[in-house]
Amino acid sequence: MENVSIIVILLFGITFLGILSKKYNFPFPIVLVISGVLISLIPGLPVVELSPEVVFLIFLPPILYAAAWNTSWHEFKSAIRPISFASIGLVFFTTALVAVAAHLIIPGLSWPFAFLLGAIVSPPDAVAATSVTKGLGLHPRLIAILEGESLVNDASGLIAYKCALAAITVGHFVLWEAGLNFVLVAGAGIAVGLAIAYVIVQIHKRWVCDPVIEVTLTVLTPFAAYLIAEHFHFSGVLAVVTAGLYVSFRSGEALGNQSRIMAYSVWEVIIYILNNLIFILIGLQLRNVLKGINQYSISELLIYGLVVSFTVVLVRFIWVYPSAMVPRWLSKRIRESEEFDPRNMVVFGWAGMRGVVSMAAALALPLTLPNGNVFPHRDLIIYLTFCVILSTLVGLGLTLPWLIRKLKIKPHSIVLEEYNVRTEIVSTAISHIEENLAMTSDELLQNIKSKYEVKYNRLQKTELPANYFGKGKQLPQSIFNEFSKMQIDLIKIERNAIESLHRKGMASEEILRKVERELDLEETRLQMEMYEN
């Protein structure tokens, strides 16, 4: 009970730091890793350890499912070649070279343990990548590659992780068997994920009509996919990622509007808490971890951490050029169809931040071997993993905006794409009104049509890039945003009136909450409708 109380207090502390990171526009994953260091420095805190199976089950399914849910299937599919190169080839390449570096520099670290370390630190983190690159104006294709890589490479890394772990615990490893096992485990994991996702979507469409139950199903889905796949010794990670991509793609037809609003809010809270928890756990264990490696001097530990971290970063840059250029040299179709900017290769190499998945894999290492002996080098591997996360998140994450400015990469704007989408939607609605509602009473027809005509007229006055309409100068300030802001201001007036009635007890709680929810939904719609500057 005492440990739970301490964890809750630490969650409050990290949440307060999250408030500051939002206020000062500081990447929250970096706040988390620094929080882990600070927690380890607080004297008197207990060591809280979870069993390896619990660590994987609690953290991996929801984190990966949420990342897959927010990934566009169309963008993922269009970038499948570079995603595959990065998420499979780069992961195994990183695993191998990190293993070589660790084996050569750390006395007594055998090859199986060196490969285990390489597998743990090889996959970049989806949450870290999206958090650090958010708002930097990177090209959508580059974002799709980074997000797609971070989804699939967890499966590659964890399969390599299990192979290395098997070599340590069983003492048996054959390369061709491992390669064949990778194909079978990955393919079966994808099949399980598709099957689970299809069943879940049908349940949503045919039987579920309550938002709370629908959101509960979305929370249970990743655990179902992971547990079923792992039960048959398939890739639970790929099953979760596949299920997330499929259900997300079908969410428009499977979930109701209230369910979607609720689901996004619930999932944001879940992922926020899980990310906080994993770094609280490492903070509570870090002091004990350092005691477990006291046979090494401080200078040795610093050198080991720097060498492994530098290798992780360097390998990514070694890989990025041939993996991007060789397909272009070999295929005329790729050269003609895919936009290419060599500066994006530098950004891609720089964006290899490690995060919560690597940390969870390190914490999930067994405490003992099958014969009952203590698992060798466990504390050292956890320490080195934390060093890699700290160096990549802080070193690369904080300097990425500076790098983009130095490369003079023009921020990509999606305003034009959003304008075209909104215009198409409004035009379709107006056409439907004119073609199918002509027999409606004049007053009702005019009210309905005017709503969409107002939207269309505002769109025509929206600020767009110069020369979009063949003009030589920028269009006037966005009337679209001004109109939306005015409506939001009026909603605030209505909300103040509700609050006044609530304080005076002049209306029932049920009616007030219903009206308040209507205003909340309307304000959310208007905020989402506005163009970002």
Sequence and secondary structure as in RCSB ss.txt:
>XXXX:A:sequence
MENVSIIVILLFGITFLGILSKKYNFPFPIVLVISGVLISLIPGLPVVELSPEVVFLIFLPPILYAAAWNTSWHE
FKSAIRPISFASIGLVFFTTALVAVAAHLIIPGLSWPFAFLLGAIVSPPDAVAATSVTKGLGLHPRLIAILEGES
LVNDASGLIAYKCALAAITVGHFVLWEAGLNFVLVAGAGIAVGLAIAYVIVQIHKRWVCDPVIEVTLTVLTPFAA
YLIAEHFHFSGVLAVVTAGLYVSFRSGEALGNQSRIMAYSVWEVIIYILNNLIFILIGLQLRNVLKGINQYSISE
LLIYGLVVSFTVVLVRFIWVYPSAMVPRWLSKRIRESEEFDPRNMVVFGWAGMRGVVSMAAALALPLTLPNGNVF
PHRDLIIYLTFCVILSTLVGLGLTLPWLIRKLKIKPHSIVLEEYNVRTEIVSTAISHIEENLAMTSDELLQNIKS
KYEVKYNRLQKTELPANYFGKGKQLPQSIFNEFSKMQIDLIKIERNAIESLHRKGMASEEILRKVERELDLEETR
LQMEMYEN
>XXXX:A:secstr
 HHHHHHHHHHHHHHHHHHHHHHTT  HHHHHHHHHHHHHTSTT       HHHHHHHHHHHHHHHHHHTS HHH
HHHTHHHHHIIIIIIHHHHHHHHHHHHHHHSTT  HHHHHHHHHHHSS  HHHHHHHHTTS   HHHHHHHHHHH
HHHHHHHHHHHHHHHHHHHT    HHHHHHHHHHHHHHHHHHHHHHHHHHHHHHHHT   HHHHHHHHHHHHHHH
HHHHHHTTS HHHHHHHHHHHHHHTHHHHS HHHHHHHHHHHHHHHHHHHHHHHHHHHHHHHHHHHHTTTS HHH
HHHHHHHHHHHHHHHHHHHHHHHHHHHHHH HHHHHHS   HHHHHHHHHT    HHHHHHHHTS SB TTS B 
TTHHHHHHHHHHHHHIIIIIIHHHHHHHHHHTT      HHHHHHHHHHHHHHHHHHHHHH TTS HHHHHHHHH
HHHHHHHHHHTS   TTTTS SS   S HHHHHHHHHHHHHHHHHHHHHHHHHHT S HHHHHHHHHHHHHHHHH
HHHHS   
